[in-house]
């Protein structure tokens, strides 16, 4: 009888300790790091081709453009926003560059014009959600449809060539054996970390997501902050599309569309709350690497791509569940 009573008492105690652990500000990143190391160890045992410098850098290269979109999406979700159009913007960017170059526009001028168009889309998303008070999910879902539709109309649904030596090096060259896209991704994460933790604008981001109305009352420019974050997200999508086009030497209207789920999963898995007000870019970076490593390892093990899609869906569901547990632990 005593043993049964002790077991019953231990269960709530373990649950309480687990919830207390989740409430720690460092717990999310720490758990992700442990899981990532375990994942590397498991795939290293299962495949002799996994753990080597070449393959690890290849993982970084494969997730670089995804990481860019996830990095910019993190502060936006922390501030209470959401951008489902970012992957469509990436696709349209590649298409725009290809079309403009085909018309005789210098490639870097074409890139600049594509970035300007992306910024305009970001402004539109921001204005719709802040000034017109439209739901971010519906707004950016509609924008995703508009942007991807324009890309399809411009190309007839076909992939366009984008083989330009002075342009393709962005996606294929290396600096000290490190791929340039991977360097760009890491620099982006570091820059966003500095902005979010060392600047007044970073404090505005967390305040806007924590309590937008109270933040307005004390003079924080919530609407302006959110609009700027939508522009940053759209520009990140455009840079991701530029890098992807340079890597592939081609521009497809839906080139990055299939990665939207991965981007959102990485942000949530990284500890960013869907309710806003909480999250970190380093958690997102670890989540991006975990998802990229998972895909790479499963591919080396000859697991069907269909099952990899299932795995991504399961990871997203687990990430959302963990987010809800964190909210309960913090009493939100």
C-alpha positions as CSV (number, residue, x, y, z in Angstrom):
1,X,0.0,0.0,0.0
2,X,2.8,2.4,0.9
3,X,4.5,1.7,-2.4
4,X,1.4,2.5,-4.3
5,X,0.9,5.7,-2.4
6,X,4.5,6.7,-3.0
7,X,4.2,6.0,-6.7
8,X,1.0,8.1,-7.0
9,X,2.7,11.0,-5.2
10,X,5.8,10.7,-7.4
11,X,3.9,11.1,-10.6
12,X,2.6,14.6,-9.8
13,X,6.0,15.5,-8.4
14,X,7.7,14.5,-11.7
15,X,5.1,16.4,-13.7
16,X,5.6,19.5,-11.6
17,X,9.4,19.4,-12.0
18,X,9.0,19.0,-15.7
19,X,6.7,22.0,-15.9
20,X,9.1,24.0,-13.8
21,X,11.9,23.0,-16.2
22,X,9.9,24.2,-19.1
23,X,9.3,27.5,-17.4
24,X,13.1,28.2,-17.3
25,X,14.2,30.7,-20.0
26,X,17.1,28.5,-21.1
27,X,15.2,25.2,-21.1
28,X,14.0,25.3,-24.7
29,X,17.4,25.9,-26.2
30,X,19.1,23.4,-23.8
31,X,16.6,20.6,-24.7
32,X,17.0,21.3,-28.4
33,X,20.8,21.1,-28.1
34,X,20.7,17.8,-26.3
35,X,18.2,16.4,-28.9
36,X,20.4,17.7,-31.7
37,X,23.5,15.9,-30.3
38,X,21.5,12.7,-29.8
39,X,20.2,12.9,-33.4
40,X,23.8,13.3,-34.7
41,X,24.9,10.3,-32.6
42,X,22.1,8.1,-33.9
43,X,22.6,8.9,-37.6
44,X,26.4,8.5,-37.1
45,X,25.8,5.0,-35.9
46,X,23.3,4.1,-38.6
47,X,25.1,5.5,-41.6
48,X,28.9,5.6,-42.1
49,X,28.5,8.5,-44.6
50,X,26.8,10.9,-42.1
51,X,29.3,12.3,-39.7
52,X,32.0,13.9,-41.8
53,X,32.9,17.5,-42.6
54,X,31.6,17.4,-46.1
55,X,28.2,16.1,-45.2
56,X,27.8,18.5,-42.2
57,X,28.6,21.4,-44.4
58,X,26.1,20.1,-47.0
59,X,23.4,20.1,-44.3
60,X,24.2,23.7,-43.6
61,X,24.1,24.6,-47.3
62,X,20.7,22.8,-47.7
63,X,19.0,24.7,-44.9
64,X,20.6,28.1,-45.5
65,X,17.7,29.6,-47.4
66,X,15.2,28.0,-45.0
67,X,17.1,29.4,-42.1
68,X,17.0,32.9,-43.5
69,X,13.2,32.8,-43.7
70,X,12.9,31.3,-40.2
71,X,15.3,33.8,-38.7
72,X,13.3,36.8,-39.9
73,X,10.0,35.1,-39.0
74,X,11.1,34.6,-35.4
75,X,10.9,38.3,-34.2
76,X,7.7,38.7,-36.3
77,X,5.9,35.9,-34.4
78,X,7.4,37.2,-31.1
79,X,5.7,40.5,-31.9
80,X,2.4,38.8,-32.5
81,X,2.5,38.6,-36.3
82,X,2.8,35.8,-38.8
83,X,4.0,35.6,-42.4
84,X,2.8,32.7,-44.6
85,X,3.7,34.5,-47.8
86,X,7.5,34.4,-47.2
87,X,8.1,31.3,-49.2
88,X,6.0,32.5,-52.1
89,X,8.0,35.8,-52.1
90,X,11.2,33.6,-52.4
91,X,9.7,32.0,-55.5
92,X,8.6,35.3,-57.1
93,X,12.0,36.8,-56.5
94,X,13.8,34.2,-58.5
95,X,11.2,34.6,-61.3
96,X,11.6,38.4,-61.3
97,X,15.4,38.2,-61.5
98,X,15.2,35.7,-64.4
99,X,12.6,37.7,-66.4
100,X,14.4,41.1,-65.9
101,X,17.8,39.6,-66.9
102,X,16.1,38.2,-70.0
103,X,15.0,41.7,-70.8
104,X,18.5,42.9,-70.7
105,X,18.6,44.3,-67.1
106,X,21.9,43.8,-65.4
107,X,21.6,41.0,-62.9
108,X,22.4,43.0,-59.7
109,X,19.9,45.7,-60.8
110,X,17.4,42.9,-61.2
111,X,18.2,41.7,-57.7
112,X,17.7,45.2,-56.3
113,X,14.3,45.6,-58.1
114,X,13.2,42.2,-56.8
115,X,14.2,43.1,-53.2
116,X,12.2,46.4,-53.6
117,X,9.1,44.5,-54.7
118,X,9.5,42.2,-51.7
119,X,9.8,45.2,-49.4
120,X,6.6,46.6,-50.9
121,X,4.8,43.3,-50.2
122,X,6.0,43.4,-46.6
123,X,4.7,46.9,-46.2
124,X,1.3,45.7,-47.6
125,X,1.2,42.8,-45.1
126,X,2.1,45.1,-42.3
127,X,-0.5,47.7,-43.2
128,X,-3.3,45.2,-43.6
129,X,-2.6,43.6,-40.3
130,X,-2.0,46.8,-38.2
131,X,-4.1,49.5,-39.8
132,X,-7.0,47.4,-41.1
133,X,-6.8,45.0,-38.1
134,X,-7.0,42.0,-40.4
135,X,-6.0,38.6,-39.0
136,X,-2.3,37.9,-39.9
137,X,-3.1,34.3,-40.8
138,X,-5.8,35.2,-43.3
139,X,-3.9,38.3,-44.6
140,X,-0.6,36.5,-45.4
141,X,-2.4,33.4,-46.6
142,X,-4.2,35.6,-49.1
143,X,-0.9,37.4,-50.0
144,X,0.7,34.0,-50.5
145,X,-1.9,33.1,-53.0
146,X,-1.6,36.4,-54.8
147,X,2.2,36.2,-55.0
148,X,2.4,32.6,-56.0
149,X,-0.3,33.2,-58.6
150,X,1.6,36.1,-60.1
151,X,4.8,34.0,-60.3
152,X,2.8,31.2,-62.1
153,X,1.2,33.7,-64.6
154,X,4.6,35.2,-65.4
155,X,6.2,31.8,-66.1
156,X,3.3,29.8,-67.3
157,X,4.1,27.4,-64.4
158,X,7.5,26.6,-66.0
159,X,11.0,26.8,-64.5
160,X,13.2,29.5,-66.0
161,X,17.0,29.3,-66.5
162,X,19.1,31.5,-64.2
163,X,22.7,30.5,-65.2
164,X,24.8,33.7,-64.8
165,X,28.4,33.2,-63.8
166,X,28.6,36.5,-62.0
167,X,25.5,35.6,-60.0
168,X,25.6,31.9,-59.4
169,X,28.7,32.1,-57.3
170,X,26.5,33.3,-54.4
171,X,25.0,29.9,-54.1
172,X,27.9,27.8,-55.0
173,X,31.2,29.4,-53.9
174,X,32.9,28.8,-50.5
175,X,35.1,30.8,-48.2
176,X,37.6,28.6,-46.3
177,X,35.5,25.6,-47.4
178,X,32.3,27.1,-45.9
179,X,29.4,27.7,-48.4
180,X,28.6,31.4,-48.8
181,X,24.8,30.7,-48.2
182,X,25.6,29.2,-44.8
183,X,27.8,32.2,-43.9
184,X,24.9,34.5,-44.9
185,X,22.5,32.6,-42.8
186,X,24.7,32.6,-39.7
187,X,25.5,36.3,-40.0
188,X,21.7,37.0,-40.3
189,X,21.0,35.1,-37.1
190,X,23.8,36.9,-35.3
191,X,22.6,40.3,-36.5
192,X,19.0,39.6,-35.5
193,X,20.2,38.4,-32.1
194,X,22.1,41.7,-31.6
195,X,19.0,43.7,-32.6
196,X,16.6,41.7,-30.4
197,X,18.8,41.7,-27.3
198,X,20.9,44.9,-27.5
199,X,18.7,47.6,-29.0
200,X,15.5,49.5,-28.1
201,X,13.8,48.1,-31.2
202,X,14.4,44.6,-29.8
203,X,12.6,45.6,-26.6
204,X,9.8,46.9,-28.6
205,X,9.5,43.5,-30.3
206,X,9.0,41.6,-27.1
207,X,6.7,44.3,-25.6
208,X,4.5,44.3,-28.7
209,X,4.0,40.5,-28.5
210,X,3.6,40.4,-24.7
211,X,0.9,43.0,-24.4
212,X,0.2,45.2,-27.5
213,X,-2.4,47.4,-25.8
214,X,-0.3,48.2,-22.7
215,X,2.7,48.8,-24.9
216,X,0.7,51.4,-26.9
217,X,-0.3,53.2,-23.7
218,X,3.3,53.6,-22.6
219,X,4.3,55.0,-26.0
220,X,5.8,52.0,-27.8
221,X,5.2,52.3,-31.5
222,X,3.6,48.8,-31.9
223,X,2.2,49.3,-35.3
224,X,5.4,50.7,-36.8
225,X,7.4,47.9,-35.1
226,X,5.2,45.2,-36.7
227,X,5.3,46.8,-40.1
228,X,9.1,46.9,-40.0
229,X,9.2,43.2,-39.1
230,X,6.9,42.3,-42.0
231,X,9.3,44.1,-44.3
232,X,12.2,42.3,-42.8
233,X,10.4,39.0,-43.3
234,X,9.6,39.7,-46.9
235,X,13.2,40.8,-47.6
236,X,14.5,37.6,-46.0
237,X,12.2,35.7,-48.3
238,X,13.6,37.6,-51.3
239,X,17.2,37.0,-50.2
240,X,16.4,33.3,-49.7
241,X,14.9,33.2,-53.2
242,X,18.0,34.9,-54.6
243,X,20.3,32.4,-53.0
244,X,18.1,29.4,-54.0
245,X,18.1,30.6,-57.6
246,X,21.8,31.1,-57.6
247,X,22.3,27.6,-56.1
248,X,20.0,25.9,-58.6
249,X,20.8,28.0,-61.7
250,X,17.1,28.1,-62.3
251,X,14.0,29.9,-61.0
252,X,10.7,28.1,-60.3
253,X,7.5,29.9,-59.3
254,X,7.1,27.4,-56.4
255,X,10.8,26.9,-55.8
256,X,10.5,27.4,-52.0
257,X,6.8,26.8,-51.5
258,X,7.2,23.3,-50.1
259,X,9.5,24.6,-47.3
260,X,6.9,26.9,-45.7
261,X,5.9,24.1,-43.3
262,X,9.6,23.6,-42.4
263,X,10.0,27.3,-41.7
264,X,7.0,27.5,-39.4
265,X,8.0,24.3,-37.7
266,X,11.5,25.5,-37.0
267,X,10.3,28.7,-35.5
268,X,7.8,27.0,-33.1
269,X,10.2,24.1,-32.4
270,X,12.8,26.7,-31.5
271,X,10.7,27.9,-28.6
272,X,8.9,30.9,-30.1
273,X,5.4,31.2,-28.7
274,X,2.5,31.4,-31.1
275,X,0.9,33.7,-28.5
276,X,3.8,36.1,-29.0
277,X,6.1,37.7,-26.5
278,X,8.6,34.9,-26.2
279,X,11.3,33.3,-28.3
280,X,14.9,33.4,-29.4
281,X,16.7,33.2,-32.8
282,X,19.2,30.7,-31.4
283,X,16.4,28.3,-30.6
284,X,15.2,28.8,-34.2
285,X,18.7,28.1,-35.6
286,X,19.0,24.9,-33.6
287,X,15.5,23.8,-34.8
288,X,16.5,24.6,-38.5
289,X,19.6,22.4,-38.1
290,X,17.6,19.6,-36.4
291,X,15.1,19.5,-39.3
292,X,17.9,19.7,-41.9
293,X,19.8,16.9,-40.2
294,X,16.7,14.8,-39.9
295,X,16.1,15.1,-43.7
296,X,19.7,14.4,-44.5
297,X,20.0,11.4,-42.2
298,X,16.7,9.9,-43.5
299,X,17.9,10.4,-47.1
300,X,21.2,8.6,-46.3
301,X,19.2,5.8,-44.9
302,X,17.1,5.6,-48.1
303,X,13.9,6.6,-46.3
304,X,11.2,7.6,-48.8
305,X,10.6,11.3,-49.3
306,X,6.9,10.6,-48.5
307,X,7.8,9.5,-45.0
308,X,10.0,12.5,-44.6
309,X,6.9,14.6,-45.2
310,X,5.2,12.6,-42.5
311,X,8.1,13.2,-40.2
312,X,8.0,17.0,-40.7
313,X,4.3,17.0,-39.9
314,X,4.9,15.0,-36.7
315,X,7.7,17.4,-35.7
316,X,5.3,20.4,-36.3
317,X,2.6,18.8,-34.1
318,X,5.1,18.1,-31.4
319,X,6.4,21.6,-31.6
320,X,2.9,23.1,-31.2
321,X,2.3,20.7,-28.3
322,X,5.5,21.7,-26.6
323,X,4.6,25.4,-27.1
324,X,1.3,24.8,-25.3
325,X,3.0,23.0,-22.4
326,X,5.4,26.0,-22.1
327,X,2.4,28.4,-22.0
328,X,0.9,26.3,-19.2
329,X,4.1,26.2,-17.3
330,X,4.4,30.0,-17.5
331,X,0.7,30.4,-16.6
332,X,-0.2,32.0,-19.9
